[in-house]
Amino acid sequence: MKKTLLWMALAISAAAFAAAPEASAPLALEPAQPQILAAGMTADLLTRFHYTPKALDDGMSQKIFDRYLKSLDAEKVLFTQADVDRFADARDKLDDAIKSRNLTTPFAMFNLYQQRLRERLVHARALLGQNFDFSQHESYAYQREQATWAQTEGEIQDLWRQRVKNDWLRLKLAGKDDKAIRATLEKRYDYAMANLKKLKSEDVFQLFMNAYAMSIEPHTNYLGPKATEDFGISMKLSLVGIGAVLQERDDMTVIRELVPGGPAAQSGKLKVGDRIVGVAQAQDAAPTDILGWRLDDVVRIVRGAEDSVVKLNVLPADASPDAPQRVVTLVRRKVTLEQQAAKKSILEVKDGERAQRIGVISLPTFYQDFEARAKGDKAFKSATRDVARLLEELKKDRVDSVLIDLRNNGGGSLNEAVELSNLFIGSGPVVQQRDARGTIRVEGNSNATVAWDGQLGVLINRGSASASEIFAAAMQDYGRALIIGEPSFGKGTVQTVVNLDAMARSDKPRFGEVKMTIAQFYRVNGGTTQLRGVTPDIQLPTFLDAKSGEAGFDNALPWGQIKSANYQPLGDLTDILPMLQLKHEQRIAKDPEFRFLKEDIGEFLQQKSKKTTSLNEVERRKERDAREAKLKDREAWRHAGTTGGTKAAKVNSQDDGLQGNERTLAAELAAEKASKAAKDVFQLEAAAILADQLSLIQSSTRLAQQVLSGFSRLKGETGVVAR
């Protein structure tokens, strides 16, 4: 997230190494007129209406230059010092480029990036013809952000030699012979070169404008027309299309998943693994050959207007590339992305002779279909509405406690965070907002209906951000819920999305949108989650250090404090926390899965601090063998019946040397299925902690009175006795 927002550039920078020497160079990219105009509109917005407006001057230009250069070559493996010096004069002139509507320089920098990457790819592919000596004591530095630029061409070519040698060794250690290794890497490099040629001017422009936007602060972004469409889909959890998740594999578009209830699934004519090779936009139209297309371009022609016809040329999953194609005609419908919506499950925790039932609601994002709500659609998609429905179901299931799982929930609608909070606290303030003028506004519902008045827990990790932090902080400040997990991300800012097409009165999507920070939010107790995040009441083991999350940004806004809102806590968990902490520590001390986890965390942090890896086969094989023995011992323990035969989630498995798109679709889906079926030790422990809390409260009148001191208000608002 820190390095770049351009997924295609990320994929190429991280995965690409070499390509066939005879491959032609990609065409030089140039800015389009709408992009030039969008740059000016974006600058006008950010210099006038941002929460922390910054002048677009020479100082800002230097920040843009450095951030843009980093997004192109963060690991310093493409450019030499001479390349960087070549654009040194532009370092304090990018502000003028935006103002004067002349984007020649940023595009020239990107075109040099393309040229250098192609050259590195050609060099790396040529290295596959030699025999690597793995008996040498040599190391490969795979973390180079703090390195200096290579001074000579020979120096950077040696970096790539080490990089390719490391990739070869990884595959060798995974059991592949030289012929298979060479074929795998040749295919990898050819794929990378093909992706390089698919880049477009809109990719360059979005990358550059984000270098500008994120130089103001980390959560201000420019979204091109395509990114704007995707952002809208992620918020409303619906789109108009055929209901299929697509994936690019071997230059073909493959069906990875069929959405239940969607046109593709209902037709019965498509299955996972089928390859779409042609698309026609009407019943009688000639198909367009999409072989080798970018996936996002394919997705956009498969989508379309509701009730319109799309005709697909399909190569069956088990057919050879030259086999006859099938033609499948579908009518596009509105498809709801239910796999990204709130879901429930029930965990049982042994408590003496009885089992406590813990209802779990997993919420991936705070979604809301703003457009449908504005139109008055009573059935608009909403995270709060879905959670309220699931709570009613859990009541019927007679659960003892509810756990809201917000791990890796990066946020979404502020309004949803507020409304969801009021489901559990009833009427009252949830969060405070301070705008650029210092005006403070309190957000909350003064006429809320409580959906759950029983015991509540919230599970968070470092990926829980923004709206997730608003909810978790409110539950903590009210004493309404026990917060469990890792410290959260630390994003305490509020963004709005400005549609540049609306500004320009364009009836077509040409200019994109600007997601701009306009306020900072504060907890009802007056503190902010900015930078520090929400600190759990009970912390679970973590792989992350203090410099992850918001603290990892070099220009994050500081932590702050304002006056607390007028709110009345519902409970006080202070006295019960030491007892819960002790029970938690005693339990995980006896749990081998947590011992395994702590071992993996130690190994991960040790390797992270090294920043290099050996290229000596004996040393690497020794490390791999030790890891293999450890994994086998763990699996033997699990299968011995100690955990009832249920495998725990594998935090760190053996390296197969492959990249994601190099594994078969069947293997990828099997691994995903196994991961979903694996035991979630964090969720299980969170449930056990909630069971401990309920047992302690039920065993002590004093603790019950303290923890549940304000729950009588909830009882009055719901008419349901607090559990």
Secondary structure, DSSP 8 states (H G I E B T S, - for coil): --S-S-HHHHHHHHH-----TT----------HHHHHHHHHHHHHHHHHSSS----SHHHHHHHHHHHHHHH-TTS-S-BHHHHHHTGGGTTTHHHHHHTT--HHHHHHHHHHHHHHHHHHHHHHHGGGS---TTS--EEE---TTS--BSSHHHHHHHHHHHHHHHHHHHHHTT--HHHHHHHHHHHHHHHHHHHHT--HHHHHHHHHHHHHHHH-TT-EEE-HHHHHHHHHHHHTEEEE--EEEEEETTEEEEEEE-TTSHHHHHSS--TT-EEEEEESSTTS--EE-TT--HHHHHHHH--STT-EEEEEEE-TTS-TTS--EEEEEE-EEEE-GGGS-EEEEEEEEETTEEEEEEEEE-S-B-B-HHHHHTT-TT--BHHHHHHHHHHHHHHTT-SEEEEE-TT---B-HHHHHHHHHHHH-SEEEEEEEETT--EEEEEETT---S--SEEEEEE-TT--THHHHHHHHHHHTT-SEEEES------EEEEEEEHHHHHT-SSS-S-EEEEEEEEEE-TTSB--TTT----SEE---S--TTSGGGGSTT-----B----S---S---TTTHHHHHHHHHHHHHT-HHHHHHHHHHHHHHHHHHH-EEE--HHHHHHHHHHHHHHHHHHHHHIIIIITTT--B--SS----S--GGGS-HHHHHHHHHHHHHSB-HHHHHHHHHHHHHHHHHHH-HHHHHHHTTTHHHHHHHH-S---
